[in-house]
Amino acid sequence: MANSTGNFIIGLLSGAAIGAAIGILYAPDKGDATRERLTKRAEDLKEDLDDRFDDLKDYVNETMDDMKEKLADVKEKVSEVKEKAPKKEA
């Protein structure tokens, strides 16, 4: 599910960036003003992507930590069951 969410966010931001660039290019401004606006929008988009990437990275790290804890619990329970199981004699 996290992968599809990441793909959706990337698609959404890409579409927004493309739409903003097209809108700026068709706006009746001088070349310098258009380039300045494109640069500003690109910087804003980069900051937004960086923030979203950091959020996604935090989510993945938290999920991995939760999975490690659950795996440790399972290993502990398996060890307990092994200790309680009757031992086979060779």
N, C-alpha and C positions, 0 to 999 in steps of 0.2 A: 504494500500500500504506500509506503514511503517513497518508493521509486516513482509511482504514478503521480504522487503529489509533487515531487521534484520536477518531473517532466512537465506537469501542468504549469508550475510556477515559471519555469524557463520559457515555455511557449507563450505564456501571458506577458512576461516582461519583454520578450523578443517582439511580439506583436505591438506592444505599446511603444517600443523604441522605433520600430519601422514606421508606425503611424505618426509619431512625433516628427521624425526626420522628413517624411513626405509632406507633412503639414508645414514645416518650416521652409522646405525648399520651394513650395508653391506660394509662400507668403511674399507680398510685394515689398521686400526690404533690399537694401544694398548688400553686396557680397560680404563686406566686412561684418555687418550686423548679423547676417544669416550664419556666417561661420562662427561668430561669437555665441549666438544662441544654440547652434548645434554642439559646440564645445561644452557649454554649460549643461545642456540636457544630457550629453554623454557622461559628464562628470557626475551628475545627479543619478543617472542610471547605474553607473559603476558603484557609487556609494550604496545604492539600494540593493544591488546584487551582492555586494560584499556583506551587507547586513543580513540578507536572506541566507547567504551561504553560511555565515557564522551561526545563524539560528539552526539551519539544517545540520551543521556539524555538531552543535550542542545536542540536538535531538538524537543523532546517531550515537554519539558518545554515551548519552544517558541510557539509550536502549541497550547498547552493548554492555554497560555496567550492570543493568538489570538482568540481562541474560547470563552474565558471568555469575551473579549472585544466585540465580535460580539453578544454574549448573552445579555450583558448589553445594547447594542444598540437596540436589539429587544425588551427587556423589556421596555426601554424608549419609543419606538415607540408605543408599546401596551398601555402604560399608557397614552400617548398623544391621542390615538384613543379613549380610554375609557372616557377621560375628554371631548372630543368633541362630543361624542355620546349623543343623547337625553336621559335624565334620565327617568326611568319608575317610575310612582307613584304607591304606594302600596295601 
